[in-house]
Amino acid sequence: MSEPSPETDSGGDPPAPLKFTQTTAGRFLIACSIIAAIGAIVVVSVVVGGSHPPAAVQSDSQSSVPSPPADAPSMQAADDPIEQAREVVGGSYSYERVQQATAAALVATGTPVTTDNFSRAWSSVLAVTDKLGIEPMDVMLCVPELASSESGLTFPEVAALCASEIYLGKR
């Protein structure tokens, strides 16, 4: 028995062209897929990490993410999620701007402002922007604005919505 050629599927038909990514409907389906993937990540992280009630948002004076003192040696990038994020966005934003944008996004979604959550936030943003060709900082700056109109969503969910809207040209 001969195998079908790579130019036909198992039924002998030629493969469908992948032009769906060039249409609005196709882009919308891609955006929905991204949102579903983020939702799955959130579910897995809750199941694996255990379910914890949301902690109260800490005020700036109680934040566990200290600003580096001007005269102190800076944290190495491997230990500092803000410095890592600055590197990802090409160093075009100051440390303070990246920290402020991230903190605002966390607060807007009811997520405690901690070093671990800074890291998780940027991981979520990078996961949704990786293959879309949009800037991660644009997504981070969108989160507080969209979170105010989409109450009850987690940070990864709002980041996915922001990425989708930016990708579709709605923002």
ROSE-4610 file (N, C-alpha, C; in Angstrom, 1 decimal, always signed):
// ROSE-4610
residu = [M/M/M/S/S/S/E/E/E/P/P/P/S/S/S/P/P/P/E/E/E/T/T/T/D/D/D/S/S/S/G/G/G/G/G/G/D/D/D/P/P/P/P/P/P/A/A/A/P/P/P/L/L/L/K/K/K/F/F/F/T/T/T/Q/Q/Q/T/T/T/T/T/T/A/A/A/G/G/G/R/R/R/F/F/F/L/L/L/I/I/I/A/A/A/C/C/C/S/S/S/I/I/I/I/I/I/A/A/A/A/A/A/I/I/I/G/G/G/A/A/A/I/I/I/V/V/V/V/V/V/V/V/V/S/S/S/V/V/V/V/V/V/V/V/V/G/G/G/G/G/G/S/S/S/H/H/H/P/P/P/P/P/P/A/A/A/A/A/A/V/V/V/Q/Q/Q/S/S/S/D/D/D/S/S/S/Q/Q/Q/S/S/S/S/S/S/V/V/V/P/P/P/S/S/S/P/P/P/P/P/P/A/A/A/D/D/D/A/A/A/P/P/P/S/S/S/M/M/M/Q/Q/Q/A/A/A/A/A/A/D/D/D/D/D/D/P/P/P/I/I/I/E/E/E/Q/Q/Q/A/A/A/R/R/R/E/E/E/V/V/V/V/V/V/G/G/G/G/G/G/S/S/S/Y/Y/Y/S/S/S/Y/Y/Y/E/E/E/R/R/R/V/V/V/Q/Q/Q/Q/Q/Q/A/A/A/T/T/T/A/A/A/A/A/A/A/A/A/L/L/L/V/V/V/A/A/A/T/T/T/G/G/G/T/T/T/P/P/P/V/V/V/T/T/T/T/T/T/D/D/D/N/N/N/F/F/F/S/S/S/R/R/R/A/A/A/W/W/W/S/S/S/S/S/S/V/V/V/L/L/L/A/A/A/V/V/V/T/T/T/D/D/D/K/K/K/L/L/L/G/G/G/I/I/I/E/E/E/P/P/P/M/M/M/D/D/D/V/V/V/M/M/M/L/L/L/C/C/C/V/V/V/P/P/P/E/E/E/L/L/L/A/A/A/S/S/S/S/S/S/E/E/E/S/S/S/G/G/G/L/L/L/T/T/T/F/F/F/P/P/P/E/E/E/V/V/V/A/A/A/A/A/A/L/L/L/C/C/C/A/A/A/S/S/S/E/E/E/I/I/I/Y/Y/Y/L/L/L/G/G/G/K/K/K/R/R/R]
num = [1/1/1/2/2/2/3/3/3/4/4/4/5/5/5/6/6/6/7/7/7/8/8/8/9/9/9/10/10/10/11/11/11/12/12/12/13/13/13/14/14/14/15/15/15/16/16/16/17/17/17/18/18/18/19/19/19/20/20/20/21/21/21/22/22/22/23/23/23/24/24/24/25/25/25/26/26/26/27/27/27/28/28/28/29/29/29/30/30/30/31/31/31/32/32/32/33/33/33/34/34/34/35/35/35/36/36/36/37/37/37/38/38/38/39/39/39/40/40/40/41/41/41/42/42/42/43/43/43/44/44/44/45/45/45/46/46/46/47/47/47/48/48/48/49/49/49/50/50/50/51/51/51/52/52/52/53/53/53/54/54/54/55/55/55/56/56/56/57/57/57/58/58/58/59/59/59/60/60/60/61/61/61/62/62/62/63/63/63/64/64/64/65/65/65/66/66/66/67/67/67/68/68/68/69/69/69/70/70/70/71/71/71/72/72/72/73/73/73/74/74/74/75/75/75/76/76/76/77/77/77/78/78/78/79/79/79/80/80/80/81/81/81/82/82/82/83/83/83/84/84/84/85/85/85/86/86/86/87/87/87/88/88/88/89/89/89/90/90/90/91/91/91/92/92/92/93/93/93/94/94/94/95/95/95/96/96/96/97/97/97/98/98/98/99/99/99/100/100/100/101/101/101/102/102/102/103/103/103/104/104/104/105/105/105/106/106/106/107/107/107/108/108/108/109/109/109/110/110/110/111/111/111/112/112/112/113/113/113/114/114/114/115/115/115/116/116/116/117/117/117/118/118/118/119/119/119/120/120/120/121/121/121/122/122/122/123/123/123/124/124/124/125/125/125/126/126/126/127/127/127/128/128/128/129/129/129/130/130/130/131/131/131/132/132/132/133/133/133/134/134/134/135/135/135/136/136/136/137/137/137/138/138/138/139/139/139/140/140/140/141/141/141/142/142/142/143/143/143/144/144/144/145/145/145/146/146/146/147/147/147/148/148/148/149/149/149/150/150/150/151/151/151/152/152/152/153/153/153/154/154/154/155/155/155/156/156/156/157/157/157/158/158/158/159/159/159/160/160/160/161/161/161/162/162/162/163/163/163/164/164/164/165/165/165/166/166/166/167/167/167/168/168/168/169/169/169/170/170/170/171/171/171]
x = [+0.8/+0.0/+0.9/+0.6/+1.4/+0.9/+1.9/+1.5/+1.1/+0.1/-0.3/+0.9/+0.9/+2.0/+1.8/+2.8/+2.7/+1.8/+1.5/+0.7/-0.8/-1.2/-2.6/-2.8/-4.1/-4.4/-4.7/-5.1/-5.4/-6.5/-7.4/-8.5/-8.2/-7.0/-6.6/-6.8/-7.4/-7.7/-6.5/-6.3/-5.2/-5.5/-4.4/-4.7/-5.3/-6.0/-6.7/-5.6/-5.7/-4.7/-4.9/-3.8/-3.9/-4.1/-5.1/-5.4/-6.3/-6.7/-7.6/-6.9/-5.6/-4.9/-4.9/-5.3/-5.3/-6.6/-7.6/-9.0/-9.2/-10.2/-10.6/-11.1/-11.9/-12.5/-11.3/-10.4/-9.2/-8.4/-8.2/-7.5/-8.3/-9.6/-10.4/-10.3/-10.3/-10.1/-8.8/-7.7/-6.4/-6.4/-7.1/-7.1/-7.9/-9.0/-9.8/-8.9/-8.1/-7.3/-6.3/-5.7/-4.8/-5.4/-6.6/-7.4/-7.6/-8.0/-8.3/-7.0/-5.9/-4.6/-4.3/-4.5/-4.2/-5.1/-6.4/-7.3/-6.9/-6.4/-5.9/-4.7/-3.8/-2.6/-3.0/-4.0/-4.5/-5.1/-5.9/-6.5/-5.4/-4.5/-3.4/-2.6/-2.3/-1.5/-2.3/-3.6/-4.4/-4.5/-4.7/-4.7/-3.4/-2.3/-1.0/-0.5/-0.8/-0.3/-1.2/-2.4/-3.4/-4.2/-5.4/-6.3/-6.1/-5.8/-5.6/-6.6/-7.2/-8.0/-7.2/-7.7/-6.9/-6.5/-5.2/-4.7/-5.1/-5.2/-5.5/-4.3/-4.7/-3.7/-2.9/-1.6/-0.8/-0.6/-0.6/-0.3/+1.1/+1.5/+2.8/+3.8/+3.4/+4.3/+4.5/+3.6/+3.7/+4.1/+4.4/+4.8/+6.0/+6.0/+7.2/+8.2/+7.9/+8.9/+9.6/+10.7/+11.4/+12.0/+12.0/+12.7/+14.2/+15.1/+16.5/+17.0/+17.7/+18.3/+19.3/+19.3/+20.2/+21.6/+22.1/+23.5/+23.9/+22.8/+23.1/+23.4/+24.2/+24.4/+23.1/+22.8/+21.6/+21.5/+20.3/+20.1/+20.6/+21.1/+21.4/+20.1/+20.1/+18.9/+18.3/+19.1/+18.6/+17.7/+17.8/+17.1/+16.0/+16.0/+15.1/+14.1/+12.8/+11.9/+11.7/+11.9/+11.7/+12.9/+14.1/+15.2/+15.1/+14.6/+14.4/+13.4/+12.4/+11.3/+11.9/+12.7/+13.4/+14.2/+14.9/+15.7/+14.8/+13.7/+12.8/+12.2/+11.9/+11.3/+12.4/+13.6/+14.7/+15.4/+15.1/+15.7/+15.2/+14.1/+13.5/+12.7/+12.5/+11.7/+12.6/+12.4/+13.2/+12.8/+13.6/+13.3/+12.0/+11.9/+10.8/+9.5/+9.6/+8.4/+7.9/+8.8/+8.4/+7.8/+8.4/+7.9/+6.5/+6.3/+5.1/+4.0/+4.3/+3.3/+2.9/+3.8/+3.5/+2.7/+3.1/+2.4/+0.9/+0.8/-0.6/-1.4/-0.8/-1.6/-2.0/-1.0/-1.3/-2.5/-2.4/-3.4/-4.7/-4.8/-6.0/-6.7/-6.0/-6.6/-6.7/-6.4/-6.6/-5.5/-4.4/-3.3/-2.3/-1.9/-0.9/+0.4/+0.9/+2.2/+3.3/+3.9/+5.0/+6.0/+7.2/+8.3/+7.8/+7.3/+6.8/+5.7/+4.8/+3.7/+4.2/+5.3/+5.9/+6.4/+7.1/+7.6/+6.5/+5.5/+4.3/+3.6/+3.5/+2.8/+3.5/+4.8/+5.6/+5.6/+5.6/+5.6/+4.2/+3.2/+1.8/+1.8/+2.4/+2.4/+3.3/+4.4/+5.3/+4.6/+3.9/+3.2/+2.2/+1.5/+0.4/+1.0/+2.2/+2.7/+3.8/+4.2/+5.3/+5.2/+4.1/+4.0/+3.1/+2.7/+1.7/+2.4/+3.7/+4.4/+3.9/+3.4/+3.1/+4.0/+4.1/+5.0/+4.5/+5.3/+4.8/+4.5/+5.2/+4.9/+3.5/+3.1/+1.8/+0.7/+0.9/+0.0/-0.1/+1.1/+1.2/+0.5/+0.7/+0.0/-1.5/-1.9/-3.4/-4.1/-3.5/-4.1/-4.9/-4.4/-5.2/-6.4/-6.3/-7.5/-8.5/-8.2/-9.1/-9.7/-8.8/-9.3/-10.4/-10.4/-11.5/-12.9/-12.9/-14.1/-14.5/-13.5/-13.7/-13.5/-14.3/-14.0/-14.2/-13.4/-13.5/-12.6/-11.8/-10.9/-9.5/-8.8/-7.4/-6.5/-5.3/-4.3/-4.0/-3.8/-3.5/-4.7/-5.9/-7.1/-7.1/-6.9/-6.9/-5.8/-4.6/-3.4/-3.8/-4.4/-4.8/-5.8/-6.8/-7.7/-7.0/-6.1/-5.4/-4.6/-3.9/-3.1/-4.0/-5.1/-6.1/-6.5/-6.9/-7.4/-6.3/-5.1/-4.0/-3.7/-3.7/-3.4/-4.5/-5.7/-6.8/-7.0/-6.1/-6.1/-7.2/-7.8/-8.9/-8.3/-7.0/-6.3/-5.1]
y = [-1.2/+0.0/+1.2/+2.2/+3.4/+4.4/+5.2/+6.2/+7.5/+8.3/+9.5/+10.5/+11.2/+12.2/+13.3/+14.0/+15.0/+16.2/+16.2/+17.3/+17.0/+15.8/+15.5/+14.9/+15.0/+14.5/+13.0/+12.3/+10.9/+10.6/+11.5/+11.3/+11.6/+12.0/+12.3/+13.7/+14.5/+15.9/+16.8/+17.9/+18.8/+19.5/+19.9/+20.6/+21.9/+22.4/+23.7/+24.8/+25.9/+26.9/+27.6/+28.1/+28.7/+30.2/+30.6/+32.0/+32.5/+31.6/+32.1/+33.1/+33.1/+34.0/+35.4/+35.5/+36.9/+37.5/+36.9/+37.5/+37.9/+38.7/+39.2/+38.0/+37.1/+36.0/+35.0/+34.8/+34.0/+34.6/+35.8/+36.5/+36.3/+36.5/+36.3/+34.9/+33.9/+32.5/+32.3/+32.9/+32.8/+33.5/+34.7/+35.3/+34.5/+33.9/+33.0/+31.8/+31.3/+30.2/+30.6/+31.8/+32.3/+32.5/+33.0/+33.2/+31.8/+30.9/+29.5/+28.9/+29.1/+28.6/+29.2/+30.5/+31.2/+30.7/+30.5/+30.0/+28.6/+27.8/+26.4/+26.5/+27.5/+27.7/+28.1/+29.0/+29.5/+28.3/+27.5/+26.3/+25.3/+25.0/+24.1/+24.7/+26.0/+26.6/+26.6/+26.7/+26.7/+25.2/+24.3/+22.9/+22.4/+22.7/+22.3/+23.0/+24.3/+25.1/+25.1/+24.6/+24.6/+25.8/+25.8/+26.9/+27.7/+29.0/+29.9/+31.1/+31.6/+32.7/+33.9/+34.8/+36.0/+36.8/+37.2/+38.0/+39.5/+40.3/+41.7/+42.4/+43.3/+44.1/+45.0/+44.9/+45.7/+47.1/+48.1/+49.5/+49.6/+50.7/+51.0/+50.9/+51.4/+51.4/+50.0/+49.1/+47.7/+46.7/+47.2/+46.4/+45.5/+44.3/+43.4/+43.5/+44.5/+44.7/+46.0/+46.0/+47.2/+47.9/+49.2/+49.9/+49.9/+49.7/+49.6/+51.0/+51.1/+52.4/+52.8/+54.2/+54.7/+54.4/+54.3/+54.0/+52.6/+51.7/+50.3/+49.6/+48.5/+47.7/+47.1/+47.2/+46.7/+45.2/+44.6/+43.2/+42.7/+41.5/+40.9/+40.7/+40.8/+40.6/+39.2/+38.2/+36.9/+36.8/+37.7/+37.7/+38.8/+39.7/+40.8/+40.8/+40.5/+40.4/+41.7/+42.8/+44.1/+44.3/+44.0/+44.2/+43.2/+42.0/+41.0/+41.6/+42.2/+42.7/+43.9/+44.7/+45.8/+45.3/+44.2/+43.6/+43.1/+42.5/+42.0/+43.1/+44.2/+45.3/+46.2/+45.7/+46.4/+47.5/+47.6/+48.7/+50.1/+50.2/+51.4/+52.1/+51.4/+52.0/+52.0/+52.9/+53.0/+51.9/+51.5/+50.6/+51.0/+52.2/+52.7/+52.6/+52.9/+52.9/+51.4/+50.5/+49.1/+48.6/+49.0/+48.6/+49.3/+50.5/+51.2/+50.6/+50.3/+49.7/+48.3/+47.6/+46.2/+46.3/+47.1/+47.2/+47.7/+48.7/+49.2/+48.0/+47.2/+46.1/+45.1/+44.8/+43.8/+44.3/+45.6/+46.2/+46.2/+46.5/+46.6/+45.3/+44.2/+42.8/+42.2/+43.0/+42.4/+41.4/+41.5/+40.6/+41.3/+40.6/+41.2/+41.6/+42.7/+43.2/+42.6/+41.5/+40.8/+40.6/+40.2/+39.9/+38.7/+37.7/+36.5/+36.9/+37.8/+38.1/+39.1/+39.8/+40.6/+39.6/+38.6/+37.6/+36.8/+36.5/+35.7/+36.6/+37.9/+38.8/+38.9/+39.1/+39.2/+37.9/+36.8/+35.5/+35.3/+35.8/+35.8/+36.7/+37.9/+38.8/+38.2/+37.7/+37.1/+35.9/+35.1/+34.0/+34.4/+35.5/+35.9/+36.8/+37.3/+38.2/+37.5/+36.3/+35.6/+35.5/+35.1/+34.9/+35.9/+36.9/+37.8/+39.1/+39.3/+40.5/+41.8/+41.7/+42.9/+43.1/+44.4/+44.7/+44.3/+43.6/+43.2/+44.4/+45.5/+46.6/+47.2/+47.2/+47.6/+46.8/+45.5/+44.7/+45.1/+45.2/+45.5/+46.9/+47.9/+49.2/+49.1/+48.1/+48.0/+47.3/+46.5/+45.7/+46.6/+47.6/+48.4/+49.0/+49.5/+50.1/+49.0/+47.9/+46.9/+46.2/+46.0/+45.4/+46.2/+47.5/+48.3/+48.0/+47.6/+47.3/+45.8/+45.0/+43.5/+43.0/+43.4/+43.0/+41.5/+41.0/+39.6/+38.7/+39.2/+38.4/+38.5/+37.4/+37.3/+38.0/+38.3/+39.0/+38.3/+36.9/+36.3/+36.5/+36.4/+36.6/+38.0/+39.0/+40.4/+40.6/+40.1/+40.2/+39.6/+38.4/+37.7/+38.6/+39.1/+40.0/+41.2/+41.8/+43.0/+42.6/+41.5/+41.1/+40.8/+40.2/+40.0/+41.3/+42.2/+43.5/+44.3/+44.3/+44.9/+44.3/+43.0/+42.2/+42.5/+42.6/+42.8/+44.3/+45.2/+46.6/+47.4/+46.8/+47.5/+48.5/+48.4/+49.3/+49.8]
z = [+0.0/+0.0/+0.0/-0.8/-0.9/+0.1/+0.7/+1.6/+0.8/+1.4/+0.7/+0.7/-0.4/-0.5/+0.5/+0.9/+2.0/+1.5/+0.2/-0.3/-0.2/+0.3/+0.4/+1.8/+2.3/+3.6/+3.5/+4.5/+4.5/+3.6/+3.3/+2.4/+1.0/+0.7/-0.7/-1.1/-0.2/-0.6/-0.3/-1.1/-0.8/+0.5/+1.3/+2.6/+2.3/+3.3/+3.2/+3.4/+2.7/+2.9/+4.3/+4.8/+6.2/+6.1/+5.3/+5.2/+6.3/+7.2/+8.3/+9.2/+9.3/+10.1/+9.6/+8.3/+7.7/+7.8/+8.3/+8.4/+9.9/+10.0/+11.4/+12.2/+11.5/+12.2/+12.6/+11.8/+12.1/+13.3/+13.2/+14.4/+15.6/+15.5/+16.7/+17.3/+16.4/+16.9/+17.5/+17.0/+17.6/+19.0/+19.1/+20.4/+21.4/+20.9/+21.8/+22.3/+21.4/+21.8/+22.8/+22.7/+23.6/+25.0/+25.0/+26.3/+26.9/+26.1/+26.6/+27.2/+26.5/+27.1/+28.4/+28.5/+29.8/+30.8/+30.5/+31.5/+32.0/+31.1/+31.4/+32.4/+32.1/+32.9/+34.3/+34.4/+35.7/+36.5/+35.8/+36.5/+37.0/+36.1/+36.5/+37.7/+37.6/+38.7/+40.0/+40.0/+41.2/+41.7/+40.8/+41.2/+41.8/+41.1/+41.5/+42.8/+42.8/+43.9/+45.1/+44.9/+46.0/+45.9/+46.4/+46.4/+47.7/+47.5/+48.6/+48.4/+49.5/+49.3/+48.9/+48.1/+47.7/+48.9/+48.9/+50.0/+49.8/+50.8/+50.7/+49.9/+49.2/+48.4/+49.4/+49.3/+50.2/+49.7/+50.6/+50.2/+49.8/+49.2/+48.8/+50.0/+51.2/+52.3/+52.9/+52.5/+53.0/+51.9/+50.8/+49.7/+50.0/+49.6/+49.8/+48.7/+47.8/+46.7/+46.9/+47.6/+47.9/+46.7/+46.7/+45.6/+46.0/+45.0/+45.3/+45.8/+46.9/+47.3/+46.2/+46.1/+45.0/+45.2/+46.5/+46.7/+46.9/+46.9/+47.2/+45.9/+45.9/+44.7/+44.2/+42.9/+42.4/+42.5/+42.5/+42.5/+41.2/+41.1/+39.8/+39.1/+37.7/+36.9/+37.2/+37.5/+37.7/+38.9/+39.9/+41.1/+41.1/+40.1/+40.2/+39.0/+39.2/+38.1/+37.3/+38.0/+37.3/+36.4/+36.8/+35.9/+34.8/+35.0/+33.9/+32.9/+33.4/+32.5/+31.7/+32.4/+31.6/+30.5/+30.7/+29.6/+28.5/+28.9/+27.9/+27.0/+27.6/+26.8/+26.2/+26.2/+25.5/+26.3/+27.6/+28.3/+28.0/+27.3/+26.9/+27.9/+29.0/+30.2/+31.4/+32.3/+33.5/+34.4/+35.4/+36.4/+37.1/+37.5/+38.2/+37.4/+36.1/+35.2/+35.1/+34.9/+34.8/+36.1/+37.2/+38.6/+38.8/+38.5/+38.7/+37.8/+36.5/+35.6/+36.1/+36.6/+37.0/+38.3/+39.2/+40.5/+40.2/+39.3/+39.0/+38.4/+37.6/+37.0/+38.0/+39.0/+40.0/+40.9/+41.3/+42.2/+41.5/+40.2/+39.5/+39.4/+39.4/+39.4/+40.8/+41.8/+43.2/+43.5/+42.9/+43.2/+44.1/+45.2/+46.1/+45.4/+45.8/+45.2/+45.9/+45.3/+45.9/+44.8/+45.2/+44.2/+43.4/+44.0/+43.2/+42.2/+42.6/+41.7/+40.6/+40.9/+39.8/+38.7/+39.2/+38.2/+37.5/+38.2/+37.6/+36.6/+36.9/+36.0/+34.7/+34.8/+33.5/+32.8/+33.5/+32.8/+32.0/+32.7/+32.0/+30.8/+30.9/+29.8/+28.6/+29.0/+27.9/+27.3/+28.0/+27.4/+26.4/+26.6/+25.6/+24.5/+24.7/+23.6/+22.8/+23.2/+22.6/+21.1/+20.5/+19.1/+18.4/+19.1/+18.5/+17.8/+18.2/+17.6/+18.3/+19.5/+20.2/+21.4/+21.8/+22.9/+24.3/+25.1/+26.4/+27.3/+27.2/+28.0/+27.7/+26.4/+26.0/+26.7/+26.8/+27.5/+29.0/+29.6/+31.0/+31.3/+30.4/+30.6/+30.4/+29.6/+29.3/+30.5/+31.2/+32.3/+33.2/+33.8/+34.8/+34.2/+33.0/+32.3/+32.0/+31.5/+31.2/+32.4/+33.4/+34.7/+35.3/+35.2/+35.8/+35.1/+33.9/+33.2/+33.2/+33.5/+33.5/+34.9/+35.9/+37.3/+37.5/+38.4/+38.7/+37.9/+37.0/+36.2/+36.9/+36.7/+37.3/+36.4/+36.9/+36.1/+34.8/+34.8/+33.5/+32.5/+33.0/+32.1/+31.5/+32.3/+31.8/+30.9/+31.2/+30.2/+28.9/+28.9/+27.7/+26.9/+27.6/+26.9/+26.3/+27.0/+26.5/+25.3/+25.4/+24.2/+23.0/+23.2/+22.1/+21.5/+22.3/+21.8/+21.1/+21.6/+21.0/+19.6/+19.6/+18.4/+17.3/+17.7/+16.8/+16.4/+17.0/+16.7/+17.4/+18.5/+19.2/+20.2/+20.5/+21.5/+20.9]
